[in-house]
């Protein structure tokens, strides 16, 4: 299933704000752990790529 960008951002921000694990976050939003893990990795890659480009 494909989720909107807004939903993905909300999930990640809640996870960070509440200090939840991937498992806890997936349960709270009723999404798969693998999906959440993929989203987190994509965001981390994007952030790393952005910081490298700024150097």
Backbone bond lengths (Angstrom), bond angles and torsions (degrees), N, CA, C in turn:
res aa  C-N    CA-C-N  psi(-1)  N-CA   C-N-CA  omega(-1)  CA-C   N-CA-C  phi
1 X - - - 1.451 - - 1.519 108.94 -
2 X 1.315 116.08 141.82 1.451 121.51 179.83 1.529 109.58 -102.06
3 X 1.319 115.98 132.26 1.455 121.44 -179.88 1.522 109.61 -107.52
4 X 1.341 115.95 153.34 1.459 120.26 -179.93 1.527 109.83 -69.88
5 X 1.303 115.73 158.67 1.464 121.78 177.56 1.530 110.03 -60.31
6 X 1.326 116.98 -41.71 1.466 120.31 -179.93 1.525 111.64 -60.93
7 X 1.328 116.53 -42.39 1.455 120.28 179.03 1.520 110.61 -64.88
8 X 1.315 116.65 -42.91 1.463 120.89 179.62 1.525 111.29 -60.61
9 X 1.331 115.43 -44.50 1.471 119.91 179.47 1.527 111.05 -63.70
10 X 1.330 116.20 -39.89 1.453 120.39 179.34 1.527 110.49 -62.33
11 X 1.319 116.18 -46.04 1.463 120.94 -179.22 1.521 110.58 -59.79
12 X 1.314 117.59 -47.34 1.459 121.76 -178.57 1.529 110.81 -65.88
13 X 1.336 117.38 -41.05 1.466 118.94 -179.27 1.525 111.29 -67.58
14 X 1.323 117.85 -38.15 1.470 120.69 176.82 1.523 109.74 -64.53
15 X 1.305 115.87 -42.00 1.479 119.83 179.43 1.518 110.92 -58.74
16 X 1.326 116.30 -45.97 1.463 120.31 -179.40 1.528 111.08 -68.18
17 X 1.332 116.68 -45.90 1.468 121.20 -176.34 1.532 112.36 -63.19
18 X 1.320 116.46 -37.71 1.459 120.40 -176.76 1.533 112.69 -97.17
19 X 1.319 116.40 -3.28 1.460 120.44 178.62 1.525 113.01 63.88
20 X 1.327 115.80 37.52 1.461 121.23 -177.33 1.521 111.64 -83.68
21 X 1.309 115.59 154.44 1.458 120.80 171.93 1.531 108.12 -80.10
22 X 1.321 115.50 169.54 1.463 119.52 176.68 1.528 109.55 -61.04
23 X 1.314 115.96 -41.92 1.466 120.13 -178.96 1.534 111.29 -62.43
24 X 1.321 117.38 -46.12 1.462 121.16 179.97 1.528 111.67 -63.66
25 X 1.321 115.91 -41.39 1.465 120.62 -179.88 1.521 110.97 -66.14
26 X 1.313 116.50 -44.09 1.466 120.88 178.98 1.521 110.74 -59.93
27 X 1.304 116.38 -41.62 1.463 120.49 179.67 1.524 110.91 -66.07
28 X 1.332 116.59 -43.40 1.466 121.11 -178.48 1.531 111.79 -62.16
29 X 1.332 116.98 -40.56 1.462 120.77 -177.18 1.528 113.30 -97.32
30 X 1.339 115.52 -0.81 1.466 121.46 179.03 1.532 112.40 57.55
31 X 1.323 113.56 49.18 1.463 120.43 175.43 1.524 107.54 -126.23
32 X 1.307 116.29 163.91 1.454 120.85 -179.16 1.515 112.43 -72.16
33 X 1.331 115.64 146.66 1.463 120.50 177.94 1.524 110.90 -62.73
34 X 1.306 116.38 -38.95 1.470 120.22 -179.43 1.527 110.73 -62.91
35 X 1.311 116.07 -40.65 1.470 120.61 178.96 1.524 110.35 -62.37
36 X 1.307 116.41 -45.31 1.459 121.29 -179.70 1.524 110.76 -65.78
37 X 1.297 116.86 -39.95 1.459 121.02 178.32 1.531 110.29 -63.74
38 X 1.321 117.13 -42.47 1.467 121.32 177.60 1.518 110.93 -60.99
39 X 1.332 116.76 -43.38 1.464 121.28 -179.81 1.520 110.43 -62.10
40 X 1.324 116.39 -44.67 1.462 121.02 -179.80 1.525 110.96 -61.57
41 X 1.318 116.77 -43.42 1.463 120.71 -179.66 1.519 111.21 -65.70
42 X 1.323 117.84 -40.29 1.467 121.15 179.02 1.520 110.72 -63.37
43 X 1.319 116.60 -41.74 1.460 120.31 179.68 1.524 110.34 -65.66
44 X 1.330 117.47 -42.70 1.461 120.87 179.10 1.521 111.01 -62.50
45 X 1.323 117.27 -41.61 1.467 120.49 178.23 1.520 110.22 -64.04
46 X 1.324 116.68 -40.19 1.463 120.93 -179.44 1.529 110.40 -64.82
47 X 1.319 116.13 -44.16 1.464 120.55 179.92 1.517 110.51 -63.96
48 X 1.333 116.67 -44.90 1.475 119.50 178.64 1.526 110.88 -62.10
49 X 1.314 116.86 -42.31 1.461 121.11 179.95 1.511 111.35 -63.85
50 X 1.319 117.35 -38.86 1.458 121.77 179.79 1.517 111.20 -66.21
51 X 1.334 116.48 -41.88 1.462 118.99 -178.23 1.517 110.76 -68.95
52 X 1.312 118.18 -33.42 1.464 121.17 178.47 1.526 109.93 -68.11
53 X 1.330 117.16 -40.70 1.458 120.48 -179.27 1.528 111.72 -65.06
54 X 1.348 116.79 -28.97 1.453 119.80 -177.34 1.522 111.92 -76.77
55 X 1.333 118.26 -16.74 1.467 120.12 -178.46 1.488 112.85 -73.61
